[in-house]
Every structure is written in structure tokens, then in C-alpha cells.
């Protein structure tokens, strides 16, 4: 597993200008920095939600974007898992249906999909919640549902934007444990945004601090 990226994205006040390298030896990178420093823009560029203005993004030897070649794969083609700060759950779909949206990317046979769904419900402590809607879930349950849907698609690159936002200390520890297990089991590369170093330390091998779109320093964990 390997991610190589060097790109520039112009913003109204500054440009995100960054180089990244992740591999199986150091698969998880934390991102810190002031609000508005370009952290979320960086994630969205990797995911294909924003197009880069120059440079390239390569995952496992496959180009996801390369401005020199006029190439930019769609978010669906990039096989990334993106956790938004507000989870972006489908409010009109049940817990089971939200997770099934992730499974659809795998094109499984009906029985295999049913088995995988049941395993994900158990894994993320959502068994018995299959027919509930997001509005009837607690914040922590919504968090677990968003992670279950992300895990369902078996992404090669996991992008987490403030995954601990809105959680109390007890839930933060619980979600941290879930994330650590998810990252270990998936074998995926990951980039995690947080304002707090103590949230990143248990999960990341390195933490990159950025300000106004540029790397200031790398902190080893």
C-alpha cells in the first residue's frame, strides 16, 4: 500500500501546496493546524471532491489525478472512504440501508451481502438497530453508523475529518478504539484531521502540522 501526492489547490486567501507519502510501514497520518488552514481542502482533493490545480495523486501505483495528463478520477473511482464531520448519513434510509450503500460498491451476491451486513452491524454494535433512522440515533450511534458504512466499501484510503468532534471523553475513547481496529483490519492507508494531538497519538505514526496550506513540521508519534 502506498500513497504519493504532490499538488496545489488555489483558495481565495492562500494555496494548499503539499507533498505526502504514506506506505504500509507508516500507514496513518494525522493532520493538525488552525481552523481554515487547508486541512479539509487537502482531504477533499485526495478524495476527488475538489480538483487539484496542479500536481498528481497516486494510490498503489494508480494515478487518481494528474494535471499534466488532464486526468482526474471521480470520487467513486478512487475507492476512498470519507468520514465527514456531520457524518453525511442518508436521513431517509434506515441503518441497514445506509450500510448497504457502502456494500453496493462491492457488487456482492445477495447472500454474501446479507452476511456482510450482519457482520458489520455486529462489529459496530448496531445489531437490533437495523430499521431505525439516523434521527432516532444518539451522536455516538451515528458515529458508529458512519464508520460502518465507510468500512462496508473496503476503501484503500480512509479520510477522516474530525472523527472525534462532538464526543465526550468516554465516547472519544470508544470511537478511538473502533478506529484503531478498523485501520488494523482494513490494512488501508489513512489521513485523520483533528485539532487535538492526544486524539491522533494512539492512531498515527506521524502528525503533519499545516498552516495556510503549507506544512510547518512533522511530529513523530
C-alpha positions in Angstrom: 0.0 0.0 0.0 1.4 3.4 -1.0 0.1 6.9 -1.4 2.2 9.6 -3.2 0.8 13.0 -3.8 2.2 16.4 -4.6 -0.3 19.0 -5.6 -1.5 22.6 -5.3 -5.1 23.9 -4.9 -5.7 27.6 -5.0 -8.1 29.1 -2.4 -9.3 32.7 -2.1 -6.8 33.6 0.7 -3.9 31.2 0.0 -3.0 27.9 -1.8 -2.8 24.4 -0.4 0.6 23.3 -1.6 1.5 19.9 -0.1 3.6 16.7 -0.6 2.5 13.5 1.0 3.9 9.9 1.2 2.2 7.1 3.1 3.0 3.4 3.0 2.4 0.1 4.9 5.2 0.9 7.3 3.6 4.2 8.3 0.1 4.0 7.0 -1.7 6.6 9.2 -1.0 10.3 9.0 -2.6 12.9 11.4 -3.2 16.5 10.2 -3.3 19.4 12.7 -3.5 23.1 12.2 -5.6 26.2 12.9 -9.2 26.4 11.6 -9.2 27.4 7.9 -5.6 26.2 7.4 -6.5 23.9 4.5 -6.8 20.5 6.3 -10.3 19.7 4.9 -9.3 21.0 1.5 -6.4 18.6 1.5 -8.7 15.7 2.3 -11.3 16.7 -0.4 -8.5 16.9 -3.0 -7.4 13.4 -2.2 -11.0 12.1 -2.3 -11.7 13.8 -5.6 -14.4 16.1 -4.1 -12.2 19.0 -5.2 -10.0 19.0 -8.3 -6.4 20.0 -7.9 -4.9 22.9 -9.9 -1.5 21.3 -10.5 0.3 18.1 -9.5 -0.6 14.5 -9.1 -2.1 12.0 -6.6 -1.2 8.3 -6.9 -2.5 5.4 -4.9 -0.9 1.9 -5.1 0.7 2.8 -8.4 -2.6 4.1 -9.9 -2.9 7.7 -10.8 -6.1 9.3 -9.3 -5.2 12.7 -10.6 -2.5 14.2 -12.8 -2.9 17.6 -14.2 -0.1 17.1 -16.7 -2.2 14.3 -18.3 -5.6 16.0 -17.8 -6.6 13.1 -15.5 -8.9 13.3 -12.5 -10.9 10.2 -11.4 -14.3 10.7 -9.8 -14.7 10.1 -6.0 -16.4 6.7 -6.8 -13.4 5.6 -9.0 -10.9 6.5 -6.3 -12.2 3.9 -3.8 -11.6 6.2 -0.8 -13.7 6.2 2.4 -14.5 9.7 3.6 -16.0 10.5 7.0 -17.5 14.0 7.1 -17.7 15.9 10.4 -21.5 15.7 10.2 -21.4 12.1 9.0 -23.5 12.8 5.9 -25.8 9.9 6.7 -28.8 9.4 4.4 -31.7 10.6 6.7 -34.4 8.9 4.6 -32.7 5.5 4.9 -32.5 3.1 7.8 -29.4 2.0 9.5 -29.3 -1.2 7.4 -29.9 0.8 4.2 -27.2 3.3 5.0 -24.6 0.5 5.4 -25.9 -1.3 2.3 -25.0 1.9 0.3 -21.3 1.1 1.1 -21.7 -2.5 0.2 -23.1 -1.7 -3.2 -19.6 -0.7 -4.4 -18.5 -4.4 -3.9 -21.2 -5.9 -6.2 -21.7 -8.9 -3.9 -24.2 -11.7 -4.4 -27.3 -11.3 -2.4 -26.5 -13.9 0.3 -22.9 -12.6 0.7 -24.2 -9.0 1.0 -26.7 -10.2 3.7 -23.9 -11.9 5.6 -21.6 -8.9 5.3 -24.3 -6.6 6.5 -24.9 -8.7 9.6 -21.2 -8.8 10.4 -20.9 -5.0 10.1 -24.0 -4.5 12.3 -22.4 -6.7 15.0 -18.9 -5.2 14.5 -20.1 -1.7 15.1 -22.6 -2.5 17.9 -25.6 -1.7 15.7 -27.4 -5.1 15.7 -31.0 -4.5 16.6 -30.9 -1.0 15.1 -31.4 -2.1 11.5 -34.8 -0.4 11.0 -34.0 2.8 12.8 -33.4 6.1 11.0 -30.5 8.4 11.8 -32.8 10.9 13.5 -33.5 8.2 16.2 -29.8 7.6 16.9 -27.6 9.2 19.5 -24.5 11.1 18.4 -22.2 8.1 19.2 -24.5 5.7 17.3 -24.5 8.0 14.3 -20.7 8.0 14.5 -20.6 4.2 14.5 -23.1 4.0 11.6 -20.9 6.4 9.6 -17.9 4.2 10.3 -19.8 1.0 9.4 -20.9 2.5 6.1 -17.3 3.6 5.4 -15.9 0.1 6.3 -18.5 -1.6 4.1 -16.9 -0.4 0.9 -13.5 -1.7 1.9 -11.6 1.5 0.9 -7.9 1.6 0.1 -7.6 5.1 1.5 -9.6 6.3 4.6 -10.0 10.0 5.1 -11.4 11.1 8.5 -12.4 14.8 9.1 -12.7 15.5 12.8 -13.9 12.0 13.7 -14.0 12.8 17.4 -16.0 16.1 17.1 -18.9 16.4 19.5 -17.9 13.4 21.6 -17.4 13.3 25.3 -14.3 11.7 26.8 -15.9 8.3 27.2 -17.2 8.2 23.7 -14.0 9.6 22.3 -12.1 6.6 23.8 -14.6 4.2 22.4 -14.5 5.7 18.9 -10.7 5.8 19.1 -10.7 2.0 19.8 -13.1 1.4 16.9 -11.0 3.4 14.5 -7.8 1.7 15.6 -9.4 -1.7 15.0 -10.8 -0.6 11.7 -7.5 0.6 10.4 -5.7 -2.6 11.5 -8.3 -4.9 10.0 -8.6 -3.0 6.7 -5.0 -2.6 6.0 -5.9 0.7 4.4 -3.9 3.9 4.4 -5.5 6.8 6.3 -5.3 10.6 6.9 -7.0 11.9 10.0 -7.8 15.5 10.8 -8.1 16.7 14.4 -7.4 19.8 16.4 -6.1 17.7 19.3 -2.8 15.9 19.3 -3.9 13.5 22.1 -6.6 12.2 19.7 -4.1 11.5 17.0 -1.3 9.9 19.0 -2.9 6.5 19.5 -3.7 6.1 15.8 -1.0 7.8 13.8 2.7 7.2 13.1 3.3 10.8 12.1 1.4 14.1 12.6 1.7 16.9 10.0 1.0 20.4 11.2 -0.1 22.7 8.4 -0.8 26.5 8.3 -2.2 28.4 5.4 -1.9 25.4 3.2 1.8 24.5 3.8 3.5 22.0 6.1 5.1 23.6 9.1 6.5 20.5 10.7 6.2 16.8 11.1 5.8 15.4 14.6 6.7 11.7 15.1 4.4 9.8 17.4 
